[in-house]
């Protein structure tokens, strides 16, 4: 698939993924649900100092299994020998 021309005419924005990720197999596809952890907006607007953090679904990707099987190799190549960043609590 490397010989396919890639374009971005709609300038699709990047999405921050900072919460839990879930992967479910659906036949020949993987459904990857991505979330972002953030403070409960109702509590923030109500003035609560320590709002509860919740995970909000920000994207669902339906990926053919054949393509999904390439993801670990691509991720490992991108990371190289870099140490993982420190984990934030």
C-alpha positions as CSV (number, residue, x, y, z in Angstrom):
1,X,0.0,0.0,0.0
2,X,3.1,2.3,0.1
3,X,2.6,3.1,-3.6
4,X,-0.7,4.8,-3.0
5,X,-0.7,8.6,-3.2
6,X,-1.8,10.2,0.0
7,X,-3.6,13.6,0.1
8,X,-5.4,15.6,2.8
9,X,-7.8,17.9,1.0
10,X,-10.0,18.4,4.0
11,X,-7.1,19.1,6.4
12,X,-8.3,16.5,8.9
13,X,-7.3,17.8,12.4
14,X,-5.1,15.8,14.8
15,X,-6.9,14.5,17.9
16,X,-5.3,14.1,21.3
17,X,-5.7,10.6,22.7
18,X,-5.0,10.7,26.5
19,X,-7.5,8.2,27.9
20,X,-8.2,4.5,27.7
21,X,-8.1,2.7,24.4
22,X,-10.3,-0.3,23.5
23,X,-9.9,-2.7,20.7
24,X,-12.7,-5.1,19.7
25,X,-12.6,-7.6,16.8
26,X,-15.6,-7.5,14.5
27,X,-15.2,-10.2,11.8
28,X,-12.5,-9.0,9.4
29,X,-12.1,-5.7,11.2
30,X,-10.8,-4.2,14.4
31,X,-12.9,-1.5,16.0
32,X,-10.5,0.8,17.9
33,X,-12.2,3.2,20.3
34,X,-10.0,6.2,21.4
35,X,-10.7,8.5,24.3
36,X,-9.4,11.6,25.9
37,X,-9.3,12.0,29.6
38,X,-10.6,15.4,30.8
39,X,-12.4,17.0,33.7
40,X,-16.2,16.8,33.7
41,X,-17.3,20.0,32.0
42,X,-20.5,20.4,34.0
43,X,-18.5,20.4,37.2
44,X,-15.9,22.8,35.8
45,X,-18.6,25.3,34.8
46,X,-20.2,24.9,38.2
47,X,-17.0,26.1,39.7
48,X,-15.9,22.9,41.4
49,X,-12.2,23.1,42.2
50,X,-11.5,19.3,41.8
51,X,-13.7,18.2,39.0
52,X,-14.0,14.4,38.3
53,X,-11.9,13.2,35.4
54,X,-13.8,11.2,32.7
55,X,-12.9,9.5,29.5
56,X,-14.7,11.0,26.4
57,X,-14.8,9.0,23.2
58,X,-13.1,11.1,20.6
59,X,-12.7,8.7,17.7
60,X,-13.6,5.2,16.5
61,X,-11.5,3.6,13.8
62,X,-12.8,0.6,11.9
63,X,-9.6,-1.0,10.5
64,X,-9.3,-4.2,8.3
65,X,-7.4,-6.9,10.3
66,X,-4.8,-7.1,7.5
67,X,-4.0,-3.4,7.8
68,X,-4.2,-3.4,11.6
69,X,-1.5,-6.2,11.7
70,X,0.9,-3.6,10.2
71,X,0.5,-1.1,13.1
72,X,2.9,-2.6,15.7
73,X,5.8,-2.6,13.2
74,X,5.0,1.0,12.1
75,X,4.8,2.2,15.7
76,X,8.0,0.4,16.7
77,X,9.8,2.0,13.7
78,X,8.5,5.4,14.6
79,X,9.7,5.1,18.3
80,X,13.1,3.7,17.3
81,X,15.3,3.2,20.3
82,X,13.8,6.1,22.2
83,X,13.0,5.4,25.8
84,X,9.3,5.7,26.7
85,X,8.3,9.1,28.1
86,X,7.7,9.2,31.9
87,X,4.2,8.0,32.8
88,X,1.9,10.7,34.2
89,X,-0.6,9.9,36.9
